[in-house]
Amino acid sequence: MKSLKELSLRIKNIKSVQKITRIMQMVSAAKLLQSQKKLSNSKLYISKLHNIIFSLLVSVNQESLVRILNIDNKNFYLVFIIASDRGMCGSFNSAIVKFSQEYINKLIVNGKRVDVIFFGKKAFDIGQNRFEHKCLLRVENSKGVTLRNIESLIDSVNFSKYNKIKVFYNKFYNAFTQKPVLETIKPWNKESSLINDSLFASIADYSYECEPQDAKFILQYLTRDYVIAALYSALLESAVSENNARMVAMESANKNAKEMLDKLALLYNRSRQTSITTDLIEVISGTEFL
C-alpha cells in the first residue's frame, strides 16, 4: 500500500490537472457559442450566393459552361484539409487526416494530379509524412484566418488552374456527433449533385441573358467568390466541431478525474485509519510493559 505522503501528492496533482480541464471546458463552451453564431451568418451568405450562381447557370448551356469554368479536364485536384492547431480534442485531428488520406491515395492510384493545402498545425504534423510530395502549403492558426487571408491564399495558388477543388473538414451535427466529410467546392456543372432539375425549378425565377464574354466574367468572378466563401464556411464549421470536441473531451476528463479522486480519497482514508490504528496498538502495547 502506498504511503500517505505519496497518496497526498497524487491527489494534489490530479486536482491541479482537474482545475485546468475545468477551465478548458468552460472556455470551449464559450467559444462554441461564438463559432456557431459566425457559422450561421456565413451559411446565410453562401445560400444567397448559391441562388445567384445557379440561377445564372440555368441560362448557360453545358458547352459554354465547360469552356468558361474549365471543367472538361478532371485530372488536377486541389485538396484542403482542415484540422486544429491544438490537441486535447479526442480523435478530431487524426480522424480527418485518415479520412482524407484514403481519398487522396485513390486519386493518386488513378493517375490524378493532387496538391494539398493544410489548415492547422496538427493536420500538417500528422499528414506531412503521408502527403510529403503533395503538400503545396500549410496555414497555421486556422481559427484566426479571415476572409481577407483566404482571398490572398486563393489568389496566390491560382485556383483557376485546378479542375476540381475539394475540402475535408469535421462537420458538426450535434453535441455528440461530428464527422469527417468531403465537399466539392469546384466545379459546378449540370452533372453536379449540387445542381439538379429540382433545384433549377426552385430557383429559376429569373431569366438571365448574357453575352459569352459577360457570362465568362461573371461566372469566373462568382467562382472565386464562392470558393473563398465555401472555404471560410468550412473553417467555421471545423471550429464549431473542434470546440465541441474539446468541450466533450474535457468534460470526460473532469469526470474521470473526479472518479479517480474519489478512489484515492477512499484509499487515503483507509491508509490513514490503518496508520492510526497501528499507532494506537503500539501505544497500548507500550503501556502494558510499564
Short mmCIF file of the C-alpha atoms (twelve columns), coordinates in Angstrom:
data_MODEL
# 
_entry.id   MODEL 
# 
loop_
_atom_site.group_PDB 
_atom_site.id 
_atom_site.type_symbol 
_atom_site.label_atom_id 
_atom_site.label_alt_id 
_atom_site.label_comp_id 
_atom_site.label_asym_id 
_atom_site.label_seq_id 
_atom_site.Cartn_x 
_atom_site.Cartn_y 
_atom_site.Cartn_z 
_atom_site.pdbx_PDB_model_num 
ATOM 1   C CA . MET A 1   0.000   0.000  0.000   1 
ATOM 2   C CA . LYS A 2   1.294   3.460  -0.898  1 
ATOM 3   C CA . SER A 3   2.325   5.840  1.863   1 
ATOM 4   C CA . LEU A 4   0.099   8.721  2.940   1 
ATOM 5   C CA . LYS A 5   2.623   11.186 1.533   1 
ATOM 6   C CA . GLU A 6   2.551   9.555  -1.912  1 
ATOM 7   C CA . LEU A 7   -1.249  9.440  -1.946  1 
ATOM 8   C CA . SER A 8   -1.498  13.058 -0.801  1 
ATOM 9   C CA . LEU A 9   0.894   14.173 -3.562  1 
ATOM 10  C CA . ARG A 10  -1.022  12.247 -6.210  1 
ATOM 11  C CA . ILE A 11  -4.353  13.729 -5.075  1 
ATOM 12  C CA . LYS A 12  -2.827  17.211 -5.220  1 
ATOM 13  C CA . ASN A 13  -1.535  16.635 -8.772  1 
ATOM 14  C CA . ILE A 14  -4.885  15.336 -10.015 1 
ATOM 15  C CA . LYS A 15  -6.707  18.319 -8.508  1 
ATOM 16  C CA . SER A 16  -4.305  20.653 -10.326 1 
ATOM 17  C CA . VAL A 17  -4.996  18.915 -13.640 1 
ATOM 18  C CA . GLN A 18  -8.733  18.982 -12.930 1 
ATOM 19  C CA . LYS A 19  -8.633  22.767 -12.496 1 
ATOM 20  C CA . ILE A 20  -7.073  23.094 -15.957 1 
ATOM 21  C CA . THR A 21  -9.589  20.776 -17.625 1 
ATOM 22  C CA . ARG A 22  -12.496 22.619 -15.976 1 
ATOM 23  C CA . ILE A 23  -11.240 25.949 -17.291 1 
ATOM 24  C CA . MET A 24  -10.687 24.471 -20.760 1 
ATOM 25  C CA . GLN A 25  -14.209 23.063 -20.733 1 
ATOM 26  C CA . MET A 26  -15.704 26.459 -19.871 1 
ATOM 27  C CA . VAL A 27  -13.571 28.267 -22.464 1 
ATOM 28  C CA . SER A 28  -14.504 25.720 -25.145 1 
ATOM 29  C CA . ALA A 29  -18.191 26.121 -24.311 1 
ATOM 30  C CA . ALA A 30  -17.941 29.910 -24.705 1 
ATOM 31  C CA . LYS A 31  -16.007 29.596 -27.976 1 
ATOM 32  C CA . LEU A 32  -18.546 27.073 -29.238 1 
ATOM 33  C CA . LEU A 33  -21.364 29.610 -28.955 1 
ATOM 34  C CA . GLN A 34  -19.298 32.282 -30.724 1 
ATOM 35  C CA . SER A 35  -18.279 29.987 -33.587 1 
ATOM 36  C CA . GLN A 36  -21.856 28.741 -34.036 1 
ATOM 37  C CA . LYS A 37  -23.044 32.329 -34.476 1 
ATOM 38  C CA . LYS A 38  -20.357 33.044 -37.091 1 
ATOM 39  C CA . LEU A 39  -21.193 29.815 -38.919 1 
ATOM 40  C CA . SER A 40  -24.884 30.681 -39.050 1 
ATOM 41  C CA . ASN A 41  -24.124 34.058 -40.629 1 
ATOM 42  C CA . SER A 42  -21.748 32.566 -43.208 1 
ATOM 43  C CA . LYS A 43  -24.271 29.924 -44.268 1 
ATOM 44  C CA . LEU A 44  -26.833 32.625 -44.961 1 
ATOM 45  C CA . TYR A 45  -24.369 34.407 -47.248 1 
ATOM 46  C CA . ILE A 46  -23.427 31.211 -49.112 1 
ATOM 47  C CA . SER A 47  -27.083 30.310 -49.560 1 
ATOM 48  C CA . LYS A 48  -27.721 33.644 -51.285 1 
ATOM 49  C CA . LEU A 49  -24.614 33.203 -53.410 1 
ATOM 50  C CA . HIS A 50  -25.836 29.730 -54.397 1 
ATOM 51  C CA . ASN A 51  -29.066 31.181 -55.674 1 
ATOM 52  C CA . ILE A 52  -27.314 33.792 -57.802 1 
ATOM 53  C CA . ILE A 53  -24.857 31.326 -59.330 1 
ATOM 54  C CA . PHE A 54  -27.344 28.554 -60.015 1 
ATOM 55  C CA . SER A 55  -29.862 30.978 -61.482 1 
ATOM 56  C CA . LEU A 56  -27.162 32.263 -63.823 1 
ATOM 57  C CA . LEU A 57  -26.129 28.725 -64.780 1 
ATOM 58  C CA . VAL A 58  -29.673 27.995 -65.941 1 
ATOM 59  C CA . SER A 59  -29.144 30.391 -68.831 1 
ATOM 60  C CA . VAL A 60  -25.730 28.971 -69.822 1 
ATOM 61  C CA . ASN A 61  -25.566 25.835 -71.961 1 
ATOM 62  C CA . GLN A 62  -23.321 22.929 -70.998 1 
ATOM 63  C CA . GLU A 63  -20.811 23.513 -73.795 1 
ATOM 64  C CA . SER A 64  -20.252 27.122 -72.765 1 
ATOM 65  C CA . LEU A 65  -20.068 26.108 -69.127 1 
ATOM 66  C CA . VAL A 66  -17.270 23.631 -69.817 1 
ATOM 67  C CA . ARG A 67  -15.292 26.313 -71.645 1 
ATOM 68  C CA . ILE A 68  -15.941 29.068 -69.112 1 
ATOM 69  C CA . LEU A 69  -15.217 27.100 -65.940 1 
ATOM 70  C CA . ASN A 70  -12.512 24.825 -67.356 1 
ATOM 71  C CA . ILE A 71  -14.175 21.610 -66.174 1 
ATOM 72  C CA . ASP A 72  -13.502 19.372 -69.157 1 
ATOM 73  C CA . ASN A 73  -10.192 18.078 -67.766 1 
ATOM 74  C CA . LYS A 74  -10.699 16.230 -64.485 1 
ATOM 75  C CA . ASN A 75  -7.080  15.354 -63.656 1 
ATOM 76  C CA . PHE A 76  -5.898  18.274 -61.492 1 
ATOM 77  C CA . TYR A 77  -7.186  18.428 -57.903 1 
ATOM 78  C CA . LEU A 78  -6.670  20.962 -55.138 1 
ATOM 79  C CA . VAL A 79  -7.478  19.457 -51.739 1 
ATOM 80  C CA . PHE A 80  -7.868  21.408 -48.492 1 
ATOM 81  C CA . ILE A 81  -7.520  19.505 -45.206 1 
ATOM 82  C CA . ILE A 82  -8.826  21.442 -42.197 1 
ATOM 83  C CA . ALA A 83  -7.913  20.420 -38.656 1 
ATOM 84  C CA . SER A 84  -6.727  22.183 -35.498 1 
ATOM 85  C CA . ASP A 85  -3.603  23.854 -34.176 1 
ATOM 86  C CA . ARG A 86  -4.032  22.178 -30.790 1 
ATOM 87  C CA . GLY A 87  -4.773  18.769 -29.373 1 
ATOM 88  C CA . MET A 88  -6.839  17.629 -26.388 1 
ATOM 89  C CA . CYS A 89  -9.925  17.218 -28.559 1 
ATOM 90  C CA . GLY A 90  -10.174 13.449 -28.932 1 
ATOM 91  C CA . SER A 91  -9.773  11.998 -32.415 1 
ATOM 92  C CA . PHE A 92  -10.722 15.292 -34.076 1 
ATOM 93  C CA . ASN A 93  -7.397  15.733 -35.895 1 
ATOM 94  C CA . SER A 94  -6.395  12.146 -36.621 1 
ATOM 95  C CA . ALA A 95  -9.839  11.232 -37.987 1 
ATOM 96  C CA . ILE A 96  -9.866  13.941 -40.666 1 
ATOM 97  C CA . VAL A 97  -6.319  13.142 -41.851 1 
ATOM 98  C CA . LYS A 98  -7.067  9.424  -42.026 1 
ATOM 99  C CA . PHE A 99  -10.303 10.075 -43.916 1 
ATOM 100 C CA . SER A 100 -8.595  12.372 -46.431 1 
ATOM 101 C CA . GLN A 101 -5.652  10.000 -46.879 1 
ATOM 102 C CA . GLU A 102 -7.894  7.237  -48.199 1 
ATOM 103 C CA . TYR A 103 -9.438  9.567  -50.779 1 
ATOM 104 C CA . ILE A 104 -6.153  11.131 -51.914 1 
ATOM 105 C CA . ASN A 105 -4.492  7.732  -52.276 1 
ATOM 106 C CA . LYS A 106 -7.309  6.656  -54.598 1 
ATOM 107 C CA . LEU A 107 -6.791  9.768  -56.725 1 
ATOM 108 C CA . ILE A 108 -3.064  9.110  -56.991 1 
ATOM 109 C CA . VAL A 109 -3.616  5.449  -57.908 1 
ATOM 110 C CA . ASN A 110 -5.988  6.592  -60.659 1 
ATOM 111 C CA . GLY A 111 -3.336  8.899  -62.092 1 
ATOM 112 C CA . LYS A 112 -4.766  12.214 -60.860 1 
ATOM 113 C CA . ARG A 113 -2.571  15.195 -60.035 1 
ATOM 114 C CA . VAL A 114 -3.145  16.390 -56.481 1 
ATOM 115 C CA . ASP A 115 -1.988  19.410 -54.480 1 
ATOM 116 C CA . VAL A 116 -2.759  19.534 -50.756 1 
ATOM 117 C CA . ILE A 117 -3.131  22.586 -48.513 1 
ATOM 118 C CA . PHE A 118 -3.229  22.030 -44.750 1 
ATOM 119 C CA . PHE A 119 -5.123  24.277 -42.360 1 
ATOM 120 C CA . GLY A 120 -3.971  23.747 -38.777 1 
ATOM 121 C CA . LYS A 121 -0.645  22.649 -37.324 1 
ATOM 122 C CA . LYS A 122 -1.957  19.272 -36.205 1 
ATOM 123 C CA . ALA A 123 -3.171  18.418 -39.702 1 
ATOM 124 C CA . PHE A 124 0.297   19.090 -41.097 1 
ATOM 125 C CA . ASP A 125 2.102   17.272 -38.268 1 
ATOM 126 C CA . ILE A 126 0.024   14.136 -38.818 1 
ATOM 127 C CA . GLY A 127 -0.200  14.326 -42.597 1 
ATOM 128 C CA . GLN A 128 3.230   15.602 -43.659 1 
ATOM 129 C CA . ASN A 129 4.745   12.132 -43.937 1 
ATOM 130 C CA . ARG A 130 1.713   10.808 -45.798 1 
ATOM 131 C CA . PHE A 131 1.445   13.683 -48.280 1 
ATOM 132 C CA . GLU A 132 5.038   14.930 -48.246 1 
ATOM 133 C CA . HIS A 133 5.329   15.410 -52.012 1 
ATOM 134 C CA . LYS A 134 1.764   16.703 -52.394 1 
ATOM 135 C CA . CYS A 135 1.883   19.483 -49.802 1 
ATOM 136 C CA . LEU A 136 1.518   22.814 -51.583 1 
ATOM 137 C CA . LEU A 137 1.093   24.985 -48.499 1 
ATOM 138 C CA . ARG A 138 0.318   24.901 -44.791 1 
ATOM 139 C CA . VAL A 139 -1.624  27.500 -42.845 1 
ATOM 140 C CA . GLU A 140 -1.269  27.588 -39.061 1 
ATOM 141 C CA . ASN A 141 -3.587  29.395 -36.669 1 
ATOM 142 C CA . SER A 142 -6.540  28.182 -38.734 1 
ATOM 143 C CA . LYS A 143 -9.088  29.730 -36.352 1 
ATOM 144 C CA . GLY A 144 -7.513  33.148 -36.874 1 
ATOM 145 C CA . VAL A 145 -7.982  33.006 -40.638 1 
ATOM 146 C CA . THR A 146 -10.189 35.754 -42.066 1 
ATOM 147 C CA . LEU A 147 -11.907 36.204 -45.405 1 
ATOM 148 C CA . ARG A 148 -9.114  38.549 -46.454 1 
ATOM 149 C CA . ASN A 149 -6.499  35.890 -45.639 1 
ATOM 150 C CA . ILE A 150 -8.386  33.349 -47.728 1 
ATOM 151 C CA . GLU A 151 -8.632  35.781 -50.643 1 
ATOM 152 C CA . SER A 152 -4.844  36.205 -50.612 1 
ATOM 153 C CA . LEU A 153 -4.374  32.447 -50.328 1 
ATOM 154 C CA . ILE A 154 -6.699  31.646 -53.240 1 
ATOM 155 C CA . ASP A 155 -5.051  34.262 -55.453 1 
ATOM 156 C CA . SER A 156 -1.555  33.039 -54.557 1 
ATOM 157 C CA . VAL A 157 -2.257  29.431 -55.585 1 
ATOM 158 C CA . ASN A 158 -4.031  30.418 -58.827 1 
ATOM 159 C CA . PHE A 159 -7.080  28.251 -58.104 1 
ATOM 160 C CA . SER A 160 -8.422  28.652 -61.650 1 
ATOM 161 C CA . LYS A 161 -5.892  26.118 -62.954 1 
ATOM 162 C CA . TYR A 162 -7.476  23.372 -60.832 1 
ATOM 163 C CA . ASN A 163 -10.355 21.458 -62.352 1 
ATOM 164 C CA . LYS A 164 -11.623 20.204 -59.025 1 
ATOM 165 C CA . ILE A 165 -11.357 21.715 -55.568 1 
ATOM 166 C CA . LYS A 166 -12.215 19.552 -52.560 1 
ATOM 167 C CA . VAL A 167 -12.271 20.327 -48.860 1 
ATOM 168 C CA . PHE A 168 -12.076 17.906 -45.927 1 
ATOM 169 C CA . TYR A 169 -13.307 19.074 -42.548 1 
ATOM 170 C CA . ASN A 170 -15.208 17.880 -39.482 1 
ATOM 171 C CA . LYS A 171 -18.897 18.671 -39.858 1 
ATOM 172 C CA . PHE A 172 -20.885 19.490 -36.732 1 
ATOM 173 C CA . TYR A 173 -24.186 17.604 -36.397 1 
ATOM 174 C CA . ASN A 174 -24.981 17.852 -32.690 1 
ATOM 175 C CA . ALA A 175 -23.305 17.965 -29.290 1 
ATOM 176 C CA . PHE A 176 -22.379 14.289 -29.511 1 
ATOM 177 C CA . THR A 177 -21.618 13.904 -33.202 1 
ATOM 178 C CA . GLN A 178 -19.153 15.481 -35.589 1 
ATOM 179 C CA . LYS A 179 -17.895 13.513 -38.576 1 
ATOM 180 C CA . PRO A 180 -15.209 13.999 -41.235 1 
ATOM 181 C CA . VAL A 181 -16.814 14.982 -44.534 1 
ATOM 182 C CA . LEU A 182 -15.694 15.731 -48.079 1 
ATOM 183 C CA . GLU A 183 -17.284 18.567 -50.024 1 
ATOM 184 C CA . THR A 184 -16.739 19.682 -53.599 1 
ATOM 185 C CA . ILE A 185 -16.239 23.423 -53.987 1 
ATOM 186 C CA . LYS A 186 -15.475 23.282 -57.684 1 
ATOM 187 C CA . PRO A 187 -16.723 22.539 -60.341 1 
ATOM 188 C CA . TRP A 188 -20.326 23.447 -60.951 1 
ATOM 189 C CA . ASN A 189 -21.867 21.678 -63.878 1 
ATOM 190 C CA . LYS A 190 -25.191 20.125 -64.736 1 
ATOM 191 C CA . GLU A 191 -23.946 16.718 -63.612 1 
ATOM 192 C CA . SER A 192 -23.010 18.005 -60.191 1 
ATOM 193 C CA . SER A 193 -25.026 16.812 -57.215 1 
ATOM 194 C CA . LEU A 194 -25.378 20.460 -56.232 1 
ATOM 195 C CA . ILE A 195 -27.235 21.301 -59.419 1 
ATOM 196 C CA . ASN A 196 -30.203 19.154 -60.350 1 
ATOM 197 C CA . ASP A 197 -33.533 19.600 -62.094 1 
ATOM 198 C CA . SER A 198 -35.481 20.187 -58.899 1 
ATOM 199 C CA . LEU A 199 -33.005 22.840 -57.823 1 
ATOM 200 C CA . PHE A 200 -33.216 24.555 -61.192 1 
ATOM 201 C CA . ALA A 201 -37.001 24.540 -60.967 1 
ATOM 202 C CA . SER A 202 -36.995 26.054 -57.495 1 
ATOM 203 C CA . ILE A 203 -34.563 28.898 -58.118 1 
ATOM 204 C CA . ALA A 204 -35.044 29.801 -61.759 1 
ATOM 205 C CA . ASP A 205 -37.463 32.625 -61.029 1 
ATOM 206 C CA . TYR A 206 -35.439 34.992 -63.158 1 
ATOM 207 C CA . SER A 207 -34.111 34.602 -66.673 1 
ATOM 208 C CA . TYR A 208 -30.657 35.974 -67.428 1 
ATOM 209 C CA . GLU A 209 -29.336 36.844 -70.845 1 
ATOM 210 C CA . CYS A 210 -25.558 37.140 -71.088 1 
ATOM 211 C CA . GLU A 211 -23.130 37.597 -73.885 1 
ATOM 212 C CA . PRO A 212 -20.439 34.874 -73.788 1 
ATOM 213 C CA . GLN A 213 -17.817 37.313 -72.557 1 
ATOM 214 C CA . ASP A 214 -20.104 38.710 -69.882 1 
ATOM 215 C CA . ALA A 215 -21.088 35.235 -68.702 1 
ATOM 216 C CA . LYS A 216 -17.449 34.217 -68.522 1 
ATOM 217 C CA . PHE A 217 -16.522 37.282 -66.497 1 
ATOM 218 C CA . ILE A 218 -19.464 36.927 -64.117 1 
ATOM 219 C CA . LEU A 219 -19.042 33.184 -63.565 1 
ATOM 220 C CA . GLN A 220 -15.286 33.420 -63.072 1 
ATOM 221 C CA . TYR A 221 -15.766 36.220 -60.564 1 
ATOM 222 C CA . LEU A 222 -18.523 34.341 -58.732 1 
ATOM 223 C CA . THR A 223 -16.486 31.130 -58.810 1 
ATOM 224 C CA . ARG A 224 -13.644 32.859 -56.994 1 
ATOM 225 C CA . ASP A 225 -16.067 34.464 -54.550 1 
ATOM 226 C CA . TYR A 226 -17.796 31.162 -53.882 1 
ATOM 227 C CA . VAL A 227 -14.528 29.248 -53.354 1 
ATOM 228 C CA . ILE A 228 -13.490 31.838 -50.765 1 
ATOM 229 C CA . ALA A 229 -16.879 31.803 -49.011 1 
ATOM 230 C CA . ALA A 230 -17.186 28.000 -49.042 1 
ATOM 231 C CA . LEU A 231 -13.678 27.551 -47.666 1 
ATOM 232 C CA . TYR A 232 -14.324 30.123 -44.942 1 
ATOM 233 C CA . SER A 233 -17.579 28.373 -44.045 1 
ATOM 234 C CA . ALA A 234 -15.750 25.023 -43.831 1 
ATOM 235 C CA . LEU A 235 -13.197 26.602 -41.480 1 
ATOM 236 C CA . LEU A 236 -16.003 27.916 -39.272 1 
ATOM 237 C CA . GLU A 237 -17.752 24.537 -39.296 1 
ATOM 238 C CA . SER A 238 -14.476 22.887 -38.317 1 
ATOM 239 C CA . ALA A 239 -14.037 25.418 -35.494 1 
ATOM 240 C CA . VAL A 240 -17.506 24.578 -34.152 1 
ATOM 241 C CA . SER A 241 -16.691 20.856 -34.262 1 
ATOM 242 C CA . GLU A 242 -13.307 21.417 -32.631 1 
ATOM 243 C CA . ASN A 243 -14.701 23.470 -29.759 1 
ATOM 244 C CA . ASN A 244 -17.443 20.919 -29.198 1 
ATOM 245 C CA . ALA A 245 -14.979 18.008 -29.340 1 
ATOM 246 C CA . ARG A 246 -12.665 19.721 -26.861 1 
ATOM 247 C CA . MET A 247 -15.558 20.573 -24.542 1 
ATOM 248 C CA . VAL A 248 -16.724 16.940 -24.562 1 
ATOM 249 C CA . ALA A 249 -13.151 15.674 -24.076 1 
ATOM 250 C CA . MET A 250 -12.592 17.997 -21.117 1 
ATOM 251 C CA . GLU A 251 -15.951 17.036 -19.619 1 
ATOM 252 C CA . SER A 252 -14.915 13.393 -19.849 1 
ATOM 253 C CA . ALA A 253 -11.530 14.245 -18.310 1 
ATOM 254 C CA . ASN A 254 -13.254 16.032 -15.414 1 
ATOM 255 C CA . LYS A 255 -15.485 13.033 -14.831 1 
ATOM 256 C CA . ASN A 256 -12.526 10.646 -14.858 1 
ATOM 257 C CA . ALA A 257 -10.576 12.925 -12.523 1 
ATOM 258 C CA . LYS A 258 -13.474 13.004 -10.055 1 
ATOM 259 C CA . GLU A 259 -13.753 9.210  -10.080 1 
ATOM 260 C CA . MET A 260 -10.013 8.887  -9.549  1 
ATOM 261 C CA . LEU A 261 -10.066 11.410 -6.701  1 
ATOM 262 C CA . ASP A 262 -12.910 9.524  -5.009  1 
ATOM 263 C CA . LYS A 263 -10.939 6.265  -5.188  1 
ATOM 264 C CA . LEU A 264 -7.750  7.905  -3.957  1 
ATOM 265 C CA . ALA A 265 -9.618  9.645  -1.123  1 
ATOM 266 C CA . LEU A 266 -11.020 6.293  -0.026  1 
ATOM 267 C CA . LEU A 267 -7.579  4.712  -0.255  1 
ATOM 268 C CA . TYR A 268 -6.045  7.645  1.631   1 
ATOM 269 C CA . ASN A 269 -8.604  7.382  4.446   1 
ATOM 270 C CA . ARG A 270 -8.059  3.637  4.734   1 
ATOM 271 C CA . SER A 271 -4.302  4.114  4.865   1 
ATOM 272 C CA . ARG A 272 -4.684  6.858  7.445   1 
ATOM 273 C CA . GLN A 273 -7.034  4.730  9.520   1 
ATOM 274 C CA . THR A 274 -4.599  1.827  9.341   1 
ATOM 275 C CA . SER A 275 -1.752  4.119  10.374  1 
ATOM 276 C CA . ILE A 276 -3.732  5.495  13.332  1 
ATOM 277 C CA . THR A 277 -4.784  2.003  14.410  1 
ATOM 278 C CA . THR A 278 -1.185  0.826  14.238  1 
ATOM 279 C CA . ASP A 279 -0.035  3.788  16.335  1 
ATOM 280 C CA . LEU A 280 -2.758  3.127  18.935  1 
ATOM 281 C CA . ILE A 281 -1.806  -0.536 19.168  1 
ATOM 282 C CA . GLU A 282 1.824   0.428  19.684  1 
ATOM 283 C CA . VAL A 283 0.867   2.933  22.419  1 
ATOM 284 C CA . ILE A 284 -1.380  0.400  24.185  1 
ATOM 285 C CA . SER A 285 1.258   -2.298 23.895  1 
ATOM 286 C CA . GLY A 286 3.832   0.073  25.339  1 
ATOM 287 C CA . THR A 287 1.712   0.939  28.365  1 
ATOM 288 C CA . GLU A 288 1.330   -2.759 29.215  1 
ATOM 289 C CA . PHE A 289 5.060   -3.005 29.799  1 
ATOM 290 C CA . LEU A 290 5.078   -0.063 32.201  1 
# 
